[in-house]
Amino acid sequence: METNRKTQALPILITTLATLAIMAVATAPALAKNSKKSPPHSSAAASSIGSIPAAPEAPNAGQHDSIPGPAWKTVGGTVKNIEGEIYTVEDYEGNQVTLHVGQGTKHIHKKKVGDTVRAEITRGGFANSIQ
């Protein structure tokens, strides 16, 4: 008789567990929408795990970064103008890109107007490196 009870209880247990699993999956998105998460950079635990820091905002129009920073993109083209630390490069699509070249820029050779260059720049236009 005891074996019969176990045999009858097993389908009920499986059905109950399946129902609970379905309810958990169905309500998870709703719970996620309602939960308030703090940004990853504000949590000490998240920063110790190695989360990606928030990208700094780009400088206002007419302003350039004056120090090296996170690379934003690589620009390739021809140097059209050099005024002090400001290089104007015409990229391969014909766009004019202004680069700020400073002490933190890694150079291979001194550049002059007409040279073909490739530069890794920050969002604010600072050339981390120029080749």
MARMARKOL-292258 format. One record per atom (N, C-alpha, C, CB): residue number from 1; residue in three letters; z, x, y. Coordinates in steps of 0.1 Angstrom, whole numbers, plus 5000, padded with zeros to 4 digits. Glycine has a CB too. Example, Ala and Ser with C-alpha at 12.3 -4.5 7.8 and 13.67 -1.06 7.14 Angstrom:
BEGIN
   seq   type     up   east   north
     1    ALA   5078   5132    4943
     1    ALA   5078   5123    4955
     1    ALA   5078   5132    4967
     1    ALA   5090   5113    4955
     2    SER   5071   5128    4978
     2    SER   5071   5137    4989
     2    SER   5079   5129    5000
     2    SER   5057   5141    4994
END
This chain:
BEGIN
   seq   type     up   east   north
     1    MET   5000   5008    4988
     1    MET   5000   5000    5000
     1    MET   5000   5009    5013
     1    MET   5012   4991    5000
     2    GLU   5007   5020    5012
     2    GLU   5008   5029    5023
     2    GLU   4994   5035    5026
     2    GLU   5018   5040    5021
     3    THR   4987   5039    5017
     3    THR   4973   5044    5019
     3    THR   4964   5034    5025
     3    THR   4967   5048    5005
     4    ASN   4966   5021    5022
     4    ASN   4958   5010    5027
     4    ASN   4961   5009    5042
     4    ASN   4961   4997    5020
     5    ARG   4973   5011    5046
     5    ARG   4977   5010    5061
     5    ARG   4971   5021    5068
     5    ARG   4992   5010    5062
     6    LYS   4971   5033    5063
     6    LYS   4965   5045    5069
     6    LYS   4950   5043    5071
     6    LYS   4968   5058    5061
     7    THR   4944   5037    5061
     7    THR   4929   5035    5061
     7    THR   4926   5025    5072
     7    THR   4924   5030    5047
     8    GLN   4934   5014    5073
     8    GLN   4932   5004    5083
     8    GLN   4935   5009    5098
     8    GLN   4940   4992    5080
     9    ALA   4944   5018    5099
     9    ALA   4948   5023    5112
     9    ALA   4938   5033    5118
     9    ALA   4962   5030    5111
    10    LEU   4931   5041    5109
    10    LEU   4922   5051    5113
    10    LEU   4911   5045    5122
    10    LEU   4916   5058    5101
    11    PRO   4904   5034    5118
    11    PRO   4893   5029    5127
    11    PRO   4899   5024    5140
    11    PRO   4886   5017    5120
    12    ILE   4911   5018    5140
    12    ILE   4917   5014    5153
    12    ILE   4920   5025    5162
    12    ILE   4930   5006    5150
    13    LEU   4925   5036    5156
    13    LEU   4928   5048    5164
    13    LEU   4915   5054    5170
    13    LEU   4935   5059    5155
    14    ILE   4904   5055    5162
    14    ILE   4892   5060    5167
    14    ILE   4886   5052    5178
    14    ILE   4882   5062    5155
    15    THR   4886   5039    5176
    15    THR   4881   5029    5186
    15    THR   4889   5031    5199
    15    THR   4882   5015    5181
    16    THR   4902   5032    5198
    16    THR   4911   5034    5210
    16    THR   4908   5047    5217
    16    THR   4926   5033    5206
    17    LEU   4906   5057    5210
    17    LEU   4903   5070    5216
    17    LEU   4889   5070    5222
    17    LEU   4904   5082    5206
    18    ALA   4880   5064    5216
    18    ALA   4866   5063    5222
    18    ALA   4866   5055    5234
    18    ALA   4856   5057    5211
    19    THR   4874   5044    5235
    19    THR   4875   5035    5247
    19    THR   4881   5043    5258
    19    THR   4883   5023    5244
    20    LEU   4892   5051    5255
    20    LEU   4898   5059    5265
    20    LEU   4889   5070    5271
    20    LEU   4911   5065    5260
    21    ALA   4881   5076    5262
    21    ALA   4871   5086    5266
    21    ALA   4861   5080    5275
    21    ALA   4865   5093    5254
    22    ILE   4856   5068    5272
    22    ILE   4845   5062    5280
    22    ILE   4851   5058    5293
    22    ILE   4840   5049    5273
    23    MET   4863   5053    5294
    23    MET   4870   5049    5306
    23    MET   4872   5062    5315
    23    MET   4883   5042    5304
    24    ALA   4875   5073    5309
    24    ALA   4877   5085    5317
    24    ALA   4864   5090    5323
    24    ALA   4884   5096    5308
    25    VAL   4854   5090    5315
    25    VAL   4841   5094    5320
    25    VAL   4836   5085    5331
    25    VAL   4830   5095    5309
    26    ALA   4838   5072    5330
    26    ALA   4833   5062    5339
    26    ALA   4841   5063    5352
    26    ALA   4834   5048    5334
    27    THR   4853   5066    5352
    27    THR   4861   5066    5364
    27    THR   4862   5079    5371
    27    THR   4875   5061    5362
    28    ALA   4857   5090    5365
    28    ALA   4858   5103    5371
    28    ALA   4850   5104    5384
    28    ALA   4852   5114    5361
    29    PRO   4838   5099    5385
    29    PRO   4831   5101    5398
    29    PRO   4838   5093    5409
    29    PRO   4817   5095    5396
    30    ALA   4843   5082    5406
    30    ALA   4851   5074    5417
    30    ALA   4863   5082    5421
    30    ALA   4854   5060    5411
    31    LEU   4870   5088    5412
    31    LEU   4882   5096    5415
    31    LEU   4878   5108    5423
    31    LEU   4889   5100    5403
    32    ALA   4867   5114    5419
    32    ALA   4862   5126    5427
    32    ALA   4859   5123    5441
    32    ALA   4850   5132    5419
    33    LYS   4853   5112    5443
    33    LYS   4849   5108    5457
    33    LYS   4862   5106    5466
    33    LYS   4841   5095    5457
    34    ASN   4872   5100    5460
    34    ASN   4884   5097    5467
    34    ASN   4893   5109    5469
    34    ASN   4891   5086    5461
    35    SER   4892   5119    5461
    35    SER   4901   5131    5462
    35    SER   4897   5139    5474
    35    SER   4900   5140    5449
    36    LYS   4907   5144    5481
    36    LYS   4905   5152    5493
    36    LYS   4907   5167    5489
    36    LYS   4914   5148    5504
    37    LYS   4896   5174    5489
    37    LYS   4897   5189    5485
    37    LYS   4898   5197    5498
    37    LYS   4885   5193    5477
    38    SER   4906   5207    5498
    38    SER   4906   5217    5509
    38    SER   4894   5226    5507
    38    SER   4919   5224    5510
    39    PRO   4889   5232    5518
    39    PRO   4878   5241    5517
    39    PRO   4882   5253    5508
    39    PRO   4873   5246    5530
    40    PRO   4873   5259    5500
    40    PRO   4877   5270    5492
    40    PRO   4883   5282    5499
    40    PRO   4865   5274    5484
    41    HIS   4879   5285    5511
    41    HIS   4883   5296    5518
    41    HIS   4898   5295    5523
    41    HIS   4874   5300    5529
    42    SER   4903   5282    5523
    42    SER   4917   5280    5528
    42    SER   4927   5282    5517
    42    SER   4918   5267    5534
    43    SER   4923   5282    5505
    43    SER   4933   5283    5494
    43    SER   4934   5298    5490
    43    SER   4928   5275    5482
    44    ALA   4947   5302    5489
    44    ALA   4950   5316    5485
    44    ALA   4945   5318    5471
    44    ALA   4965   5319    5486
    45    ALA   4947   5308    5462
    45    ALA   4942   5310    5448
    45    ALA   4927   5311    5447
    45    ALA   4947   5298    5440
    46    ALA   4920   5303    5455
    46    ALA   4905   5304    5455
    46    ALA   4901   5318    5460
    46    ALA   4899   5293    5463
    47    SER   4907   5323    5470
    47    SER   4903   5336    5475
    47    SER   4906   5347    5465
    47    SER   4909   5339    5488
    48    SER   4916   5346    5457
    48    SER   4919   5356    5447
    48    SER   4909   5356    5436
    48    SER   4933   5355    5442
    49    ILE   4903   5344    5433
    49    ILE   4893   5343    5423
    49    ILE   4880   5350    5427
    49    ILE   4891   5329    5419
    50    GLY   4877   5351    5440
    50    GLY   4865   5357    5444
    50    GLY   4855   5347    5450
    50    GLY   4859   5365    5433
    51    SER   4860   5337    5456
    51    SER   4851   5327    5462
    51    SER   4843   5334    5473
    51    SER   4858   5315    5467
    52    ILE   4831   5327    5476
    52    ILE   4822   5332    5486
    52    ILE   4827   5329    5500
    52    ILE   4808   5327    5484
    53    PRO   4829   5338    5509
    53    PRO   4834   5335    5522
    53    PRO   4824   5326    5530
    53    PRO   4838   5347    5530
    54    ALA   4829   5318    5539
    54    ALA   4820   5310    5547
    54    ALA   4812   5319    5556
    54    ALA   4828   5300    5556
    55    ALA   4799   5316    5557
    55    ALA   4790   5324    5565
    55    ALA   4793   5322    5580
    55    ALA   4775   5320    5562
    56    PRO   4793   5333    5588
    56    PRO   4796   5331    5602
    56    PRO   4784   5324    5609
    56    PRO   4798   5345    5609
    57    GLU   4787   5316    5619
    57    GLU   4777   5309    5626
    57    GLU   4768   5319    5634
    57    GLU   4783   5299    5636
    58    ALA   4755   5315    5635
    58    ALA   4746   5324    5642
    58    ALA   4749   5324    5657
    58    ALA   4731   5318    5640
    59    PRO   4747   5335    5663
    59    PRO   4749   5336    5678
    59    PRO   4741   5326    5685
    59    PRO   4747   5351    5683
    60    ASN   4745   5323    5698
    60    ASN   4737   5314    5706
    60    ASN   4724   5321    5709
    60    ASN   4745   5311    5719
    61    ALA   4714   5313    5714
    61    ALA   4701   5318    5718
    61    ALA   4702   5329    5728
    61    ALA   4692   5306    5724
    62    GLY   4695   5339    5726
    62    GLY   4695   5351    5735
    62    GLY   4706   5361    5732
    62    GLY   4697   5346    5749
    63    GLN   4715   5358    5722
    63    GLN   4725   5367    5718
    63    GLN   4721   5373    5704
    63    GLN   4739   5361    5718
    64    HIS   4725   5385    5702
    64    HIS   4723   5391    5689
    64    HIS   4736   5397    5684
    64    HIS   4713   5403    5690
    65    ASP   4737   5398    5670
    65    ASP   4748   5405    5664
    65    ASP   4747   5419    5669
    65    ASP   4748   5404    5649
    66    SER   4759   5426    5671
    66    SER   4759   5440    5675
    66    SER   4765   5449    5664
    66    SER   4767   5441    5688
    67    ILE   4768   5443    5653
    67    ILE   4773   5451    5641
    67    ILE   4767   5446    5629
    67    ILE   4789   5450    5641
    68    PRO   4767   5455    5618
    68    PRO   4761   5450    5605
    68    PRO   4770   5439    5600
    68    PRO   4761   5462    5595
    69    GLY   4763   5431    5592
    69    GLY   4770   5419    5586
    69    GLY   4762   5415    5573
    69    GLY   4771   5408    5596
    70    PRO   4765   5403    5568
    70    PRO   4759   5398    5556
    70    PRO   4744   5397    5559
    70    PRO   4765   5384    5552
    71    ALA   4736   5402    5549
    71    ALA   4721   5401    5550
    71    ALA   4717   5386    5550
    71    ALA   4714   5409    5539
    72    TRP   4708   5383    5559
    72    TRP   4703   5369    5559
    72    TRP   4689   5369    5553
    72    TRP   4702   5364    5573
    73    LYS   4680   5378    5557
    73    LYS   4667   5379    5552
    73    LYS   4661   5392    5554
    73    LYS   4658   5368    5558
    74    THR   4649   5395    5548
    74    THR   4642   5407    5550
    74    THR   4629   5404    5558
    74    THR   4639   5414    5537
    75    VAL   4627   5412    5568
    75    VAL   4615   5410    5577
    75    VAL   4606   5422    5575
    75    VAL   4619   5408    5592
    76    GLY   4593   5420    5573
    76    GLY   4584   5431    5573
    76    GLY   4573   5428    5583
    76    GLY   4578   5432    5558
    77    GLY   4568   5439    5589
    77    GLY   4557   5437    5599
    77    GLY   4555   5450    5606
    77    GLY   4560   5426    5608
    78    THR   4549   5448    5618
    78    THR   4545   5460    5627
    78    THR   4553   5460    5639
    78    THR   4530   5459    5630
    79    VAL   4558   5471    5643
    79    VAL   4566   5472    5656
    79    VAL   4557   5471    5668
    79    VAL   4574   5486    5656
    80    LYS   4559   5461    5676
    80    LYS   4551   5458    5688
    80    LYS   4557   5463    5700
    80    LYS   4548   5443    5689
    81    ASN   4570   5464    5701
    81    ASN   4577   5469    5713
    81    ASN   4591   5474    5710
    81    ASN   4578   5457    5724
    82    ILE   4595   5484    5717
    82    ILE   4608   5490    5716
    82    ILE   4614   5491    5730
    82    ILE   4609   5503    5708
    83    GLU   4625   5484    5732
    83    GLU   4632   5485    5745
    83    GLU   4647   5489    5742
    83    GLU   4631   5472    5754
    84    GLY   4650   5501    5742
    84    GLY   4664   5506    5739
    84    GLY   4667   5503    5724
    84    GLY   4674   5498    5748
    85    GLU   4676   5494    5722
    85    GLU   4680   5491    5708
    85    GLU   4673   5478    5703
    85    GLU   4695   5490    5707
    86    ILE   4665   5472    5711
    86    ILE   4658   5460    5707
    86    ILE   4644   5463    5703
    86    ILE   4658   5450    5719
    87    TYR   4641   5460    5690
    87    TYR   4627   5461    5685
    87    TYR   4621   5448    5684
    87    TYR   4627   5469    5671
    88    THR   4608   5446    5688
    88    THR   4601   5434    5685
    88    THR   4591   5437    5674
    88    THR   4594   5429    5699
    89    VAL   4592   5429    5663
    89    VAL   4583   5432    5652
    89    VAL   4575   5419    5650
    89    VAL   4592   5435    5639
    90    GLU   4562   5421    5648
    90    GLU   4553   5410    5644
    90    GLU   4552   5410    5629
    90    GLU   4539   5412    5651
    91    ASP   4557   5399    5623
    91    ASP   4557   5399    5608
    91    ASP   4543   5396    5603
    91    ASP   4567   5388    5603
    92    TYR   4541   5395    5590
    92    TYR   4528   5394    5584
    92    TYR   4522   5380    5586
    92    TYR   4529   5397    5569
    93    GLU   4529   5371    5591
    93    GLU   4524   5357    5594
    93    GLU   4521   5356    5609
    93    GLU   4534   5347    5590
    94    GLY   4523   5366    5617
    94    GLY   4521   5366    5631
    94    GLY   4532   5362    5640
    94    GLY   4509   5357    5633
    95    ASN   4544   5360    5634
    95    ASN   4556   5356    5642
    95    ASN   4562   5368    5648
    95    ASN   4566   5349    5633
    96    GLN   4567   5367    5660
    96    GLN   4575   5377    5667
    96    GLN   4589   5376    5664
    96    GLN   4573   5376    5683
    97    VAL   4595   5387    5658
    97    VAL   4609   5387    5655
    97    VAL   4616   5398    5663
    97    VAL   4611   5390    5639
    98    THR   4627   5395    5669
    98    THR   4635   5405    5677
    98    THR   4646   5410    5668
    98    THR   4640   5398    5690
    99    LEU   4647   5423    5667
    99    LEU   4658   5430    5659
    99    LEU   4666   5438    5668
    99    LEU   4652   5438    5648
   100    HIS   4679   5438    5666
   100    HIS   4689   5447    5673
   100    HIS   4692   5458    5664
   100    HIS   4702   5439    5678
   101    VAL   4688   5470    5668
   101    VAL   4691   5482    5660
   101    VAL   4702   5490    5667
   101    VAL   4677   5491    5658
   102    GLY   4713   5493    5660
   102    GLY   4724   5500    5666
   102    GLY   4729   5511    5657
   102    GLY   4735   5490    5669
   103    GLN   4741   5516    5660
   103    GLN   4747   5527    5653
   103    GLN   4749   5523    5638
   103    GLN   4760   5530    5659
   104    GLY   4752   5511    5635
   104    GLY   4754   5507    5621
   104    GLY   4741   5505    5613
   104    GLY   4762   5494    5621
   105    THR   4730   5506    5619
   105    THR   4717   5505    5612
   105    THR   4714   5517    5604
   105    THR   4705   5501    5622
   106    LYS   4710   5515    5591
   106    LYS   4706   5527    5583
   106    LYS   4691   5529    5585
   106    LYS   4709   5524    5568
   107    HIS   4687   5541    5590
   107    HIS   4673   5545    5593
   107    HIS   4669   5555    5583
   107    HIS   4672   5550    5607
   108    ILE   4656   5554    5580
   108    ILE   4650   5565    5572
   108    ILE   4643   5575    5582
   108    ILE   4640   5560    5561
   109    HIS   4635   5570    5591
   109    HIS   4629   5578    5601
   109    HIS   4629   5570    5614
   109    HIS   4614   5581    5597
   110    LYS   4628   5578    5625
   110    LYS   4628   5571    5638
   110    LYS   4615   5563    5639
   110    LYS   4629   5582    5650
   111    LYS   4616   5551    5644
   111    LYS   4604   5542    5645
   111    LYS   4598   5543    5659
   111    LYS   4608   5528    5641
   112    LYS   4585   5540    5659
   112    LYS   4578   5539    5672
   112    LYS   4568   5527    5671
   112    LYS   4570   5552    5675
   113    VAL   4563   5523    5683
   113    VAL   4554   5512    5683
   113    VAL   4542   5515    5674
   113    VAL   4549   5509    5698
   114    GLY   4538   5505    5666
   114    GLY   4527   5506    5657
   114    GLY   4531   5509    5643
   114    GLY   4518   5517    5662
   115    ASP   4543   5513    5641
   115    ASP   4548   5516    5627
   115    ASP   4550   5503    5619
   115    ASP   4561   5524    5627
   116    THR   4547   5504    5607
   116    THR   4550   5492    5598
   116    THR   4564   5494    5593
   116    THR   4540   5492    5586
   117    VAL   4572   5483    5594
   117    VAL   4586   5484    5590
   117    VAL   4590   5473    5581
   117    VAL   4595   5484    5602
   118    ARG   4601   5475    5574
   118    ARG   4608   5464    5566
   118    ARG   4622   5465    5570
   118    ARG   4605   5466    5551
   119    ALA   4628   5454    5574
   119    ALA   4642   5455    5579
   119    ALA   4650   5443    5572
   119    ALA   4643   5453    5594
   120    GLU   4662   5447    5568
   120    GLU   4671   5437    5563
   120    GLU   4680   5433    5575
   120    GLU   4680   5442    5551
   121    ILE   4680   5420    5579
   121    ILE   4687   5416    5591
   121    ILE   4697   5405    5588
   121    ILE   4677   5410    5601
   122    THR   4707   5404    5598
   122    THR   4717   5394    5597
   122    THR   4712   5381    5604
   122    THR   4730   5399    5604
   123    ARG   4719   5371    5603
   123    ARG   4715   5358    5609
   123    ARG   4713   5360    5624
   123    ARG   4725   5347    5606
   124    GLY   4721   5368    5630
   124    GLY   4720   5371    5645
   124    GLY   4710   5381    5649
   124    GLY   4734   5375    5650
   125    GLY   4702   5386    5639
   125    GLY   4692   5396    5643
   125    GLY   4695   5410    5642
   125    GLY   4687   5392    5656
   126    PHE   4707   5414    5638
   126    PHE   4710   5428    5637
   126    PHE   4704   5434    5624
   126    PHE   4726   5430    5636
   127    ALA   4697   5446    5626
   127    ALA   4691   5452    5615
   127    ALA   4701   5461    5607
   127    ALA   4679   5461    5619
   128    ASN   4705   5456    5595
   128    ASN   4714   5464    5587
   128    ASN   4707   5477    5583
   128    ASN   4719   5456    5575
   129    SER   4694   5476    5580
   129    SER   4686   5488    5576
   129    SER   4672   5485    5581
   129    SER   4687   5490    5561
   130    ILE   4665   5496    5583
   130    ILE   4651   5495    5587
   130    ILE   4644   5507    5581
   130    ILE   4650   5495    5603
   131    GLN   4633   5504    5575
   131    GLN   4625   5515    5568
   131    GLN   4611   5515    5573
   131    GLN   4625   5513    5553
END
